[in-house]
Amino acid sequence: MGVCSSKQELFSSVSSENENARNNILNGKGGGDAITGTNGVPRVMLTGSCRYGSLFTQQGRKGVNQDTMIIWEDFCEEKGQIFCGVFDGHGPYGHKVARYVRDTLPEKLCSILDSTYRSNDSDDVGTNLDSFDNSGDKSELDISLWKNSFIKAFEDLEQDLKRQTSIDCICSGTTAVCIVKVREHLIVANLGDSRAVLCTRDGTKRLVPTQLTTDHKPDVEIETERIKSCKGRAFALEEEPDVHRLWLPEEDSPGLAMSRAFGDFCLKDFGLIATPEVSHTILSEKDEFLVLATDGIWDVLSNEQVVKIVSSTKKPSDAAKKLVHRAVRAWKRNHPTSKIDDCAVICIFLKALSSTDSSAVSHGRSFATSNATAEEGDNNNGQKEEYSALDGFSRANSILKLPRVLTCYDNNLVNSQGIFLGDVPIRFALPLLLLELSIIFILSSTADCLLRRLGVPRVVTQLLVGIMLGPSALGQKLKFRILMFPERGMYLLENISLIALILFLFSISVRTDLGLLRRPVRGAVAVGFAGAVLPLTLALMLFYTKRNSFPVDLQRTTLVAELVIRLSLSSFPVIADALAEQDLLSSDLGRIAVSASLVTDVCSWVLKILFFAAILFARAKSPAAALEIVASFIAFVVVLFFVVRPTVVWIIQKKTPSGELLGEGFFVGLVIIALLSALTTEVLGFKYMLGPVILGLVLPGGMPLGITLTEHLDSFFTSMFLPVYVVLAGYRTDIMELNHTSRWGVLELIAVVCFVGKLVGSMVAGLFYKMPIRDAFCLGLMLNIRGVIEIAFINNWGDSQKATAQHFSVLILSVLIVTAVTTPLIKCIYNPSARIVATKRRTVEHAKRNSEFRMLACLHTEEHVAPVLDLLEATSPSPTKPIGLTVLHLSDLSGRATSYLRTYKRRRGRGTTNSADRIVNAFWYFEQNSSYESGSLSIRPFISSCPYSTMHNDICSLALSCKCRLIVLPFHKQSDGARETSKQSFQTVNCMVLDIAPCSVAILVDRSVPAGSTYAHTTSLFQRIGVYFLGGPDDRDALAMGSRMGLTGNSQLTVVRILLRSDEDINRRDLQDERFIEGVKKQHASNDRAVFMEKFVDDGEGTSAIVSSMSEKYDLVVVGRRKRLERSPLTSGLAEWGECTELGVLGDMLATQDGEKVSIMVVQQHVWIGSDETAVEVPENVTDGAAEQTNREGSNDYLIPRGSI
């Protein structure tokens, strides 16, 4: 038993002024026989009738009804001109092919006629056909024009079907018989075995049929010759000798019962063609009516019988229905063992039509259609639809047997028994799904690895992979598409990718910090709204002022308006994800862009809710139904706020230990709730994307919920299956569709106007806030980044048939080009680290003796507090030598989508405290309870949350803003006496800070306090300070730090200067080192707690021996990192054994010694911009220090270096 998807076509180019009627038709709904337009003239009919016509279709016993019809009044916008067509699908997906042809062919023919007449400088169709008679050259030209237009329309549509990825046309197709009536002229185009018959009166006024078409059967002589010349085969089977079929050369399939058809590409090389036979007839007063019908009628009724049945009908409106019912009875009587075929009939009564034409008022373009779904409720008898025409013998099946590789999907074919037992694994659902996923994962990962170095984002590589697999490249080979990506496989991929999209939206919403709306980055609101209002205004003005010059399919839909709104607004999830991928999320411009996009995105979601509500109100049948819609949505939101949120908060507070992730059961339940929220909003009519977003914003982010989703959901499911969604969008993109610039050029023009408008608007707002023009330009590029949200909207437009295949392709390519250009360009012109440059000496050595000594202490955990407090106590600040300590608590951006760097504010009220609260409280307690005089110590706490990959930018920018001379970093290894733990991410941050710091840097290795202690002891543990001085700038800074502690505190200072024996002669020593150490000795001349000694060695081994033997005498050892001096004879041979290069040679040696309890401070002196030791180039817009944004009411307390907002 075969199962075929029967979902609505992805694209349709048919448009109608009556959008509700059109939706009813496409969805198989409707109330009554007809929906009327102006002046009561029927404009949309559903298997019903009008004054001049009657339509009816009935499903047979072969499965889903594959017959469909269309009547288009005022064709090509000419009053009285009518297009009629009947289409008979065949094969597993014949119903889809028939509907696609029905929806596309009239527009395509009209477009070709219009362009042809324009090229011939003609005014309109009707004017040209005034002379459409049987004599004269002009008549011949017009007949030829109609014939060529029909043929071109059929051939173009055939190519469109070939490129369609949403319909499997390999062994599915449709016939088509179409007529266009222009006054007294009748142009007929036929393809296949459907038929058009004209009833006329002879000389005796007797009704006689005139067949206007020829059945294209394989046994027709001219058809047989063509088939044989193409190596195809045409013959009849013994069990049905009167039915000739078309076969493949070497396989007894598919056995197509016609010689011309749309689709069926497996036979296109073997004699099957899609070229119609076009004829012309001039109607007369003797002509009564026309009958267009599928072969379900003609296989059992003759032309004469059809004419007799129609003419004998008392009410013309019942003619089509009566004819179908008589055909069904004939099937049962003549072929009782065969399955009844689908039947579809259009009857056009010419006399009634003529009177209608003479009195009708032109009311614009309209259409009437009838499709399978319109009758399925009446004819299916509650049974599930399925394609079953191949089950056993049935007279005159269009296709007798499908090729082996192309058989219809069997719902029982899930697991294969293997190739050795004769199975073809990819015919089964599970192997096919695994193969498709593997192809997508491998190609996406490979492309990402190759293009990542160029700064190309992942979404661009995934779209490129999809385009490569689709009809633009590999998918041009139909065998590849049907073998690797058949429709049944695409159906599974689409559903999996949609689930991934839902969970992605839920996860990003949970991690969204709505606190940014209360305290947005300075200028972010202005940038966001300026970047949205300007493109929105420009694009809408362009559209509405030039609307008449737009293609017809864009004039009559809301696609352009929705596109303008979407492109004018910035998508917060997309921008946050893209900037995080480029390590720009915690940069100054990154924070502004994220904040601006969040403001506009929240506004856009509110507008979407109102927009969906307005649409539902308009479609509601009564005020009571509208109230039900509002009440249902409000009830959904209330449940989220007052049931789901309190439950999750209770789970976090009562059932989840502090610092741990959610339990597995709670996590699974949360995912189920997210899926149910999508289901709820979809059922209510508000689209599936809205539910997860609202749920995520309602729930508390951060730890543990946000981190749990990041660890369990984003790292695996979303990362693996969300790319499938993007790849499928690229797969549907067909570059070959972009063959008429006049059709897609205006849509691309709208996209360009939105891009330029957003860029200019954002730049103007940035320049208003004194932002450099380069930064303003870069900010505009950031807000123009496109991604998965825009792709989701484009997919929705395609699914709802607002966008044609051509529109879809150009919009996806627009997203690809914009993102592929903007993201690498941002990376090239904006480097946050290059701005962190100080133009004055920021070193310990050059600090003025009686000025405030400013330090920045960086802490990741509470264990890092105690050594910093001990260091403060060892320096003993005083009013003459004050210390300004900036405390920065660093946390990874886990559970949040937005980074921040702001001053710490004490939270109001009592409640649970977090790590930042306890760390800051420890420093405030130390400041308030220390014995230092007033003005000796000032502490300013800051908190930062950002990815480890960009954490060094926050540290260095804060140090630059606060004009610090020393950054104190914690060592990445921590020991509790029993075991040692290591944080590789801490080490990466330390190394990056050492590379770009705007001042001196010290790494503090604490070995004196067991892990877990937050507060220092009552007396400083650093009583004995040892400094090893080997020479060089780093050692001078280390000695300056040790000297400061020895001068102001109660600590004993020992300075050990290690020299080579060859340097015993003082004249051979470094002059700068000599001057500095002599100055230190003079400072400590009256200090009996300071000891200076010199040790002479021959090489690095001697240095190692001295350091190892003396270090155990001290509580704290201060050494220089000796950057660029590792190969010095004093440390020769020691660098090869180093484990932690950020500590330098001596620091690494001391830190790796087992059993040692001594703490270590490794100092690296800042390389001043004006010194000879650096080649750093200072940007012109960077000056010393920074413009610090103070903590004011309503500000966000961000520190933004000068040169930014």
KADANOR-V881041 format. One record per backbone hydrogen bond with DSSP energy under -1.0 kcal/mol. NH is the residue of the N-H (numbers start at 1). CO is the residue of the C=O. If there is no record, write none. Layout:
nh;co
NH;CO
NH;CO
//
This chain:
nh;co
3;409
19;17
22;18
23;19
24;20
25;21
26;22
27;23
28;25
29;24
35;44
37;41
40;37
41;38
43;35
44;35
46;33
50;53
54;347
55;48
56;345
58;343
61;340
68;87
69;370
70;85
71;368
72;83
75;81
77;74
78;75
81;78
82;181
83;72
84;179
85;70
86;177
87;68
89;66
90;173
94;91
97;93
98;94
99;95
100;96
101;97
102;98
103;99
104;100
105;101
108;104
109;105
110;106
111;107
112;108
113;109
114;110
115;111
116;112
117;113
118;114
119;115
120;116
121;118
122;117
128;124
129;125
132;129
133;131
140;136
141;137
142;138
143;139
144;140
145;141
146;142
147;143
148;144
149;145
150;146
151;147
152;148
153;149
154;150
155;151
156;152
157;153
158;154
159;155
160;156
161;157
162;158
163;159
173;90
174;262
175;88
176;191
177;86
178;189
179;84
180;187
181;82
182;185
185;182
186;281
187;180
188;279
189;178
190;277
191;176
195;293
197;291
198;210
199;289
200;208
201;286
202;206
205;202
208;200
210;198
212;196
216;192
217;215
220;217
224;220
225;221
226;222
227;223
228;224
229;225
230;226
231;228
232;227
233;247
235;245
243;240
245;235
246;256
247;233
248;253
253;251
254;401
256;246
257;398
259;216
261;273
262;174
264;172
265;169
266;170
267;264
270;267
272;267
273;259
277;190
279;188
281;186
283;184
287;284
288;199
290;348
291;197
292;346
293;195
294;344
297;294
298;294
299;295
300;297
301;297
306;302
307;303
308;304
309;305
310;306
311;307
312;308
313;310
318;315
319;316
322;318
323;319
324;320
325;321
326;322
327;323
328;324
329;325
330;326
331;327
332;328
333;329
334;330
335;331
338;335
343;58
345;56
346;292
347;54
348;290
349;52
350;288
353;349
354;350
355;351
356;352
357;353
358;354
359;355
360;356
366;73
368;71
370;69
375;372
379;375
380;376
383;380
388;62
391;388
392;390
397;394
400;254
401;254
413;410
414;412
422;419
423;418
427;424
428;425
429;413
430;414
432;428
433;429
434;430
435;431
436;432
437;433
438;434
439;435
440;436
441;437
442;438
443;439
444;440
445;441
446;442
447;443
448;444
449;445
450;446
451;447
452;448
454;451
455;452
456;451
461;457
462;458
463;459
464;460
465;461
466;462
467;463
468;464
469;465
470;466
473;470
474;468
475;470
476;473
477;474
481;477
482;478
483;479
484;480
485;481
490;486
491;487
492;488
493;489
494;490
495;491
496;492
497;493
498;494
499;495
500;496
501;497
502;498
503;499
504;500
505;501
506;502
507;503
508;504
509;505
510;506
511;507
512;509
516;513
517;514
519;515
524;521
527;523
528;524
529;525
530;526
531;527
533;529
534;530
536;532
537;533
538;534
539;535
540;536
541;537
542;538
543;539
544;540
545;541
546;542
549;546
550;547
554;551
555;551
556;552
562;558
563;559
564;560
565;561
566;562
567;563
568;564
569;565
575;571
576;572
577;573
578;574
579;575
580;576
581;577
582;578
583;580
584;579
591;587
592;588
593;589
594;590
595;591
596;592
597;593
598;594
599;595
600;596
601;597
602;598
603;599
604;600
605;601
606;602
607;603
608;604
609;605
610;606
611;607
612;608
613;609
614;610
615;611
616;612
617;613
618;614
619;615
620;616
626;622
627;623
628;624
629;625
630;626
631;627
632;628
633;629
634;630
635;631
636;632
637;633
638;634
639;635
640;636
641;637
642;638
643;639
644;639
645;640
647;643
648;644
649;645
650;646
651;647
652;648
653;649
654;650
655;651
660;657
667;663
668;664
669;665
670;666
671;667
672;668
673;669
674;670
675;671
676;672
677;673
678;674
679;675
680;676
681;677
682;678
683;679
684;680
686;681
690;687
693;689
694;690
695;691
696;692
697;693
698;694
699;695
702;895
706;702
707;702
708;704
709;705
710;706
711;707
712;708
713;709
714;709
715;710
718;713
719;714
720;716
721;717
722;718
726;722
727;723
728;724
729;725
730;726
731;727
732;728
737;734
738;735
739;737
743;740
744;740
745;741
748;744
749;745
750;746
751;747
752;748
753;749
754;750
755;751
756;752
757;753
758;754
759;755
760;756
761;757
762;758
763;759
764;760
765;761
766;762
767;763
768;764
769;765
770;767
771;766
776;772
777;773
778;774
779;775
780;776
781;777
782;778
783;779
785;782
791;787
792;788
793;789
794;790
795;791
796;792
797;793
798;794
799;795
800;796
801;798
802;797
803;797
808;804
809;805
810;806
811;807
812;808
813;809
814;810
815;811
816;812
817;813
818;814
819;815
820;816
821;817
822;818
823;819
825;821
826;822
827;823
828;824
829;825
830;826
835;832
836;833
837;835
847;844
853;882
855;884
856;966
857;886
858;968
859;888
864;861
865;862
869;865
870;866
871;867
872;868
873;869
874;870
875;871
878;881
883;936
884;853
885;938
886;855
887;940
888;857
889;942
890;859
891;944
894;892
897;511
900;945
902;943
904;941
918;914
919;915
920;916
921;917
922;918
923;919
924;920
925;921
926;922
927;923
928;924
929;925
936;933
938;883
940;885
942;887
943;902
944;889
945;900
946;891
950;947
953;950
955;951
956;952
957;953
958;954
959;955
960;956
961;957
962;958
964;959
965;854
966;854
967;1000
968;856
969;1002
971;1004
974;981
976;979
981;974
983;972
987;983
988;984
989;985
990;986
991;987
992;988
993;989
994;990
995;991
996;992
997;993
1000;842
1000;965
1001;1164
1002;967
1003;1162
1004;969
1005;1160
1013;1010
1023;1021
1025;1052
1026;1116
1027;1054
1028;1118
1029;1056
1036;1032
1037;1033
1038;1034
1039;1035
1040;1036
1041;1037
1042;1038
1043;1039
1044;1040
1045;1041
1046;1042
1047;1043
1048;1044
1049;1045
1052;1023
1053;1089
1054;1025
1055;1091
1056;1027
1057;1093
1058;1029
1059;1095
1061;1097
1063;1060
1064;1061
1068;1065
1069;1066
1074;1070
1075;1071
1076;1072
1077;1073
1078;1074
1079;1075
1080;1076
1081;1077
1082;1078
1083;1079
1084;1080
1085;1082
1087;1084
1090;1087
1091;1053
1093;1055
1095;1057
1097;1059
1103;1099
1104;1100
1105;1101
1106;1102
1107;1103
1108;1104
1109;1105
1110;1106
1111;1107
1113;1110
1114;1111
1115;1024
1116;1024
1117;1159
1118;1026
1119;1161
1121;1163
1125;1122
1128;1125
1131;1128
1134;1131
1137;1134
1138;1135
1143;1140
1144;1141
1148;1144
1149;1145
1150;1146
1151;1147
1152;1148
1159;1115
1160;1005
1161;1117
1162;1003
1163;1119
1164;1001
1171;1168
1182;1179
1188;1186
1192;1190
1195;1192
1204;1201
//
